[in-house]
Amino acid sequence: MAVCIAVIAKENYPLYIRSTPTENKLKFHYMVHTSLDVVDEKISAMGKALVDQRELYLGLLYPTEDYKMFRKLHNSYTDVMCNPFYNPGDRIQSRAFDNMVTSMMIQVC
Amino acid sequence: MEAAAAAAAAAAGGGCGSGPPPLLLSEGEQQCYSELFARCAGAAGGGPGSGPPEAARVAPGTATAAAGPVADLFRASQLPAETLHQITELCGAKRVGYFGPTQFYIALKLIAAAQSGLPVRIESIKCELPLPRFMMSKNDGEIRFGNPAELHGTKVQIPYLTTEKNSFKRMDDEDKQQETQSPTMSPLASPPSSPPHYQRVPLNHGYSKLRSSAEQMHPAPYEARQPLVQPEGSSSGGPGTKPLRHQASLIRSFSVERELQDNSSYPDEPWRITEEQREYYVNQFRSLQPDPSSFISGSVAKNFFTKSKLSIPELSYIWELSDADCDGALTLPEFCAAFHLIVARKNGYPLPEGLPPTLQPEYLQAAFPKPKWDCQLFDSYSESLPANQQPRDLNRMEKTSVKDMADLPVPTQDVTSDDKQALKSTINEALPKDVSEDPATPKDSNSLKARPRSRSYSSTSIEEAMKRGEDPPTPPPRPQKTHSRASSLDLNKVFQPSVPATKSGLLPPPPALPPRPCPSQSEQVSEAELLPQLSRAPSQAAESSPAKKDVPYSQPPSKPIRRKFRPENQATENQEPSTAASGPASAATMKPHPTVQKQSSKQKKAIQTAIRKNKEANAVLARLNSELQQQLKEVHQERIALENQLEQLRPVTVL
């Protein structure tokens, strides 16, 4: 079901981005970038609603995810992080991560 | 080699095929053949074969070769009888009636050609060929041309690095094993000098033992290989140009390791760790981490493996392969696997797609059981899949597991993390789905091990999100000691089963200050709120925050992320003694409560909106409130006492 998977760094550049070849990759790159705006908007919201909103936004994504993707992604991401040879900010070149992403893109597609 | 072949071709072309053509052998072949000839001659009772009359004799023309050693040798080559007859004919033994050195050598070369699938012709032996292979019995470490009845089906592979790999492709059935051997042997960098190769021959039959289904494979090759280590080790030309002695020794050790790898790399199993390699790895492990049952942290391992001069992506991939449970640290079997992969890579082997079964931690622990590894054994047995193991490995694992289960300590963090995760309501529902989703892939053991850890990481994500939200700390409004804040802390304690452990991670145990954003927040909070405690708060924060940060990392084995989510009680108990030492006992331990409550309340509110308050919380709130008031008074008093001391000291310092 996933047609595009991207991991964005803090500095808004992609650490990892991959999309199924059927669609135009550029379009997905744009989409990812615009989604960053949505996240920023959520984060920058002021007031008490901030935490609630964000939690609703992100929190629901995680525990109640319909597609069991985020967890796997996050687990693989932490695996990559655990690797002492990985410098934060590098592109993600882990084969295990690639395999997991491939499996996710294939699985429900 | 090519010159010799060309010369032989020229000579053969010059002289027709009537008599045995002058044969120029390579140095390797020369040595090998002369040895074989000597054995035949010696076995025949003659002296070392130098002169033709001393050579063994074989009755020409007999269908079944005589019991002479030469005949035995030829039979040991496992060629059909007619081929052998052809060979004896071609080499000229039949013509001259005996096996002189020339005939013998030609015959050997023809045998090699026949074994390579080439037709038995004089022209065949003009090209480079592998050394002939003979079936040997495994009496002791030496080659014996035993009787056919004694042959146990083992094969001796005389390694022979040749440029003509295509000749390996055409093989008989029995040479199929060599087909896998030679491509893997060829990348080895050692020069094809014959004596070490030949000396390796009697030991190599140990390798074939492993390939065949005979038992007792492991001890003999390991023992046999040891005497070979010395001559090979001396020939290892380690680049000792590194200025640092440590690095020089390391580089030399890596090149020695390469030699060890040469000796011990089973032709078809380069991923098997031998005994010497194992010992070497264990010694290196000990140099990094004295306790063999503990871990090497990621940074230490990174520094160590970086010295191997492999590229970072490769090291990263090796780490990925070898760190089976992906915890950022290497246990002894993981370390051995990683080291072995590095050595293999340096020797030119391409890195495998997945961790080979002989390098998996369960296998390594089973193959080399040591009492110190009991805890890891238990860890692996609780999660290992037998599917990957070969039958004999399973037997060994079962034996060791039965032996060691009795001594095993309390379950490791994987199991405890399971318990912790059971507490999380939000994760539980996802658990069975995740486990059921994972198919039985070769990586199942890894994925299974990853599952418990994944649950702990799932909590991390929420927590991290919360923390990041709090990171720019805003000074809270002043008097914040309300019921809600106090209640939040108690809710943690009371609702520990129901509250996600993220809270506990966020809320560092009360006596110590929470990590990262908290010290700054706590400072601000204390400034705002408790003026009397102002002087002590920063110092306390400074004291406790390093203490708090140190505690998770100092907890053995160093797995800080997981440790953070241990049940709060345990963490609380751990924290309390540590901070008690830093400050006044009871007051200090209770002092951070208000500060923690304030900041945690802010952080908690978001989560608490999702949690329902019930009446127990209210009762606890009231109780806590009274307790806090009392402690506040005590802290006040201590602060006053400290200020007095400060006043007393001040005049002294001024002077």
Interface residues (C-beta under 8 A of the other chain):
Chain A: I43 K48 L50 V51 D52 R54 E55 L58 G59 Y62 P63 K68 R71 H74 N75 T78 D79 C82 N83 P84 F85 Y86 Q93 S94 R95 A96
Chain B: G298 S299 A301 K302 F305 I312 P313 L315 S316 Y317 W319 E320 D323 C326 D327 G328 E353 T426 I427 A430 K433 D434 E437 A450 R453 S454 Y457 S458 T460 S461 I462 A465 M466 G469 K605 A606 I607 T609 A610
